Amino acid sequence: MRHDFAPLEGITDATFRRVHHKYFPGVDRYYMPFISPTIHRNLSSREARELPLADSVDFTAIPQLLGKNVEDMLWAIQVCKDRGYQVVNINMGCPSGTVVSKGKGSGMLADLDVLDRFLDQLYASAVLPVSIKTRIGMFNPDEFPDILEIYNQYPLAELIIHPRVRKAFYDGDCNLDAFQLAVDSCKFPLCYNGNLNTLKDVEAISRRFPSVTTVMIGRGLVANPGMLTPGGTTRQNLEAFLTELTDAYCVAFGSKRNAIFRMKENWHYLVSMFEGSEKYWKQLRKTTDYDTFQHIANEMVHNLPIRSDCEPTW
């Protein structure tokens, strides 16, 4: 089984990926939070940092692009090739209202004629293999067969399926029957994504879909960063990881205060590792003082019992 780390905006940035890989081996591929190219045809300084030269890191990372304009996307794909990447991923799954309202992300699933034309032009000219991350529709799973029919017309490098419709966001159960439809009909490799919060969840998907050899894990790996690491998440490797990550953000942001705001995004999920963490998390959320933040975080890491199976609390 191949294990991919899903892109989470505001969490799995270049700094996080580098430090996570150092302390928690086991991820096969890291997907980058999306870059949204524009008509200006240049990378911002932040985007350049988030898209380092492929050979500058010692792990596999895959750029993700978000957009609806074919020319913009083709330009971005060329940039990714020039920076040494071998494949790119197109985001057709983001459910954010601001993204969908612009016809991007899962908003691309609203008009299948437009989607078909986009893919026809994209695959005709893309200079790299292109994979797609998708949802199963905007409003109803009944939309998915028609979406799959369009995908099957093109040479997708891979189809990553989050089997929820856009309106569900991240709530409720995933639609495994819809994913089975893809297993039965797709002509390209598939990856399953959604509600993989523990190794038991991964094993359950592997049993149900034995022909699918890749899963993508997101929030579960932020909550339990050593889920895929031999020996798992321990107090020792977690403390070392959090210390280096916090220090790196202090340098990157030039501010301890900004660093702890970024770290709170991680702790939103990490608290689920610890029994009795509720009162600590309330204190952690409220504080804007760096030393106080570090004290509370260290109290949890050093003193609270670690749950044997990190069930989500978010």
N, C-alpha and C positions, 0 to 999 in steps of 0.2 A: 504493500500500500504506500502510495506517495502522499505526503502531507504538505499542504500549502498553507501559508499564513495569509489570511484575508487582509485587504487594505482597510484600515479604519482611520478616517480623517481625524486629525488632531491627536492621534496616538502613534500609529506605526510609521512615523517619519524616518528619515535616513539615520538619525541619531539612535532612535529606538531599535531599528533593525540591526545596526552594527553592534550595539551593546547586548541585545537579546541573543544574537548568534554567538557572541563570545561566551556567555554564561550558560546558555541553554541550547546545545546542539540538538538536532533532530528534525528541524524544519527543512524540507527539500527545496522549496521556493517561497520567497517573500514577494507578495504583490504590493506595489507602491500605491498609496492613495492617488486618486486621479489628478492628471494635469489636463486643463481645459484650454486647448490652443485657440488663438484668436487671429483675426485678419492682420494683426501687427507683425506676425511671423518672427517673434523672438521669445526667448525664455526670460522670465523675470529672474532676478538674482535668487529668489527663494526657489523657483522651479529648477534652476541650474543646480542648486545644492541638493534638491530632492531627487535629481536625476544624475547621480555621479557617473563618471566613466565606468562602464561595466567591469573592467578589469581592475578597478581601484578597490573593490571589496572582494572578500574571499568566500562569498556565498552567491547563490543565484537569486537575482531580483528581476521582476518583470514589470515594466512600466504599464500603467493603466491610463487610458485616454478617455475623456468625456467630451462629446461634441456631436453636432448634427450636420455640420458643413463638411462636405467631403474634401474640399481643397485644404481646409485647415487641418483636417485629420491626416491627410497624406503628407503634408509638410511636417507634422509632428512625428509621423512614423519614420520619415527620412532622418530627422534629428536623432531619434532613438537608434537608428542603424549607425549613424555617424558616431554615436557615443558607445558603440560596441554591443548593443543588445541584439538578441537573436529572434525575439518574438515580442509582440505587443498585445495588450488586451484592451478591448473596447467595453466600456461600462454601459450596459443597457439595463441595469438593475437598480440604480440609486432611486429611492422613493421620495427624496426630499422635495418639498413643495416648490422651492425656488428653482430646483433643477428641472422638475417635471413641467413647470409652467413655461419653460423655454423650449420644450420639446426634446430635452436631453434625458440621459439616464433611462429609467423605465418609461418616461414620456415618449420614447421612440417607439414603444409598442402600441401607441394609441392609433396610429394610422399605418396599416400594413403595406399600403402602396408606397408610401414615403419610405418606409423601412426597406422595402425591396429595392427601390431605386438607389438608396444610400449604399446598400451592400453591393449591388451590382457595380457601381462606380468604384467603391472602395477596393474590392477584391480584384478588379481589373487592373489597378495601378499600384497597389501597395507593394513596397519594396521589402517588406518583411512578412513572415507568416503572422496571421491575426487570429487571436482567440476572442471569444465573446463571453461576457458575464451577463446573465439575463434573469429576469423574473418570468413567471408563467402567464403574465397578462396584466392588464391595468385593473380590471374590476372583477373578473370571473375566470376561474380555471378553464372554462369552456373555450377561452380564447387561445389556449396553448397549442392545440393541433394545427391551427392555421399559422401560428408563429413558427412552429417546428417545420412546417412545409416550406416556408421561406428559407429558414436556416439551411435546410437540406439541399438547397440549390447551389450552395457556395462552399468553397474549400476551407472551412473553419479549421484552424489548428487545434482547437478544443472548444467545447461548450461547457461553461461553468453555470450550473443551474441552482438558483435559490428558489425553491418551489413554493413561493408565496406570490400572490398578486400584489400589485403596487399599493392598493388601498389598505392592505393588512400591515404594511410597514414591517415590523419585526414581531408582531403579536400572533398568538395562537400557534397551532401545530403547522408543520410543513405538510404539503400535499404530496405524499409519497406515491400516490397513484399517478399523478402528473409526471413525476420523475420516471416512473416505470414506462410511461408512454415514450419518453425520450430514449430510454434504454432499448426499447423494442424497435425504434424506428430510425434513430440517428446514424449517420454514416461516418461520424468522426468521434474522437475520444471525448468522454464525458467526465465531468468533475462534479461531485455533490457538495453543496454548501447550504448550511442552515441548521441551527439548534444543535451544533456539535460542541457541547459544553464539557463533556467528560470523555475519557477513553471508552467507557461503556457505550456512549452514544456513537462513537466512531465504529466500534465493533458491531453494533446493531445494524448500521448502514452497510457495513461490509458483508454481513450475513444475508441481508435482504437483497443486496445488489452485488453478487459476487463477481460479475463481469466488470464492475466499475472499480478502477484501481487508483483513483485519486480523490481525495477529499480536501476541502478548503475549510479551515477553522479560523474563526475570528475572535469573538468575545471570550470564548472558552480559553484561548491561549493567552489572552491578556490577563484573565483572572487567575490562571494557573500556568505561568510562563514555562514551567518545566514539565508540562503534560507529556511531551514527546521525548524528553531527555531521560536516558538511563539513570535511575535513581530518583527521578522526579524533582519536584521543587522542595528544597530543604531550607532551613533557616539560613544556612551558610551561603548557599548560592543566591538566594533571594536578597539577602542583605548586601552582598557584593554587587549584584545587579542594580539594585535601587540606589546604592551609593554612587556608582559610576554614572548611572543614568541622570541622577539629579545634578551631579557635578557637571556633566556634559551640557545639560540644559542651562545651567548658570552661565557657562561660557558662551553657549550659542545665543542666548537671549540677552546677555550682558546684565542680567538682573536676577537676584535670588527670588524676588517676588514673582516675576513672570515664570521662573522655573517651577515654583510650587503650584502655580495655577495649571501648568501643563501636567505635573505629576498627579494632581487631583483627578485628571481624566483617567489615568492608570488605576488609581486607588478606587475609583468608582466600581471597578470590576475586582480588583485584588482583595477587597474586604471580604468577599465571599469565601476566601480561603480559611478565614479564621473564625472560630467559635467565639461568641460574645463580643463581636466587633462593632455592634450597632452604636454604642455610646461613643466609641473612639471615632467612628466615621462621622458622626454629627460634629464632633469637635474639630476633626480634620477639615471638614467642608467649610466651617465658619472662619477658621483662622487665616489671616493674611501675613502672619509673622513666620519667617523662615525657621527660626530656632524652635518655636512652638510646634510647627508642622513636623520637623524632624524628630522631635521628642515623642510626639504622638505616634508617628509612623514606626519608630524604633520600639516603642512599647508593644505595639501589635506584633511586629516581627519576632521580638525576643520572648514575649511572655504569653501570648494567646495560643491556645491549642489549635493546631492545624488540622482541618478536616481531612479525613482520609479520601473523600470523594467530593470534589469542589463543585457542589450544585450551585446554580446561579441564584443570586439574590437581587440582581438588577431588574 
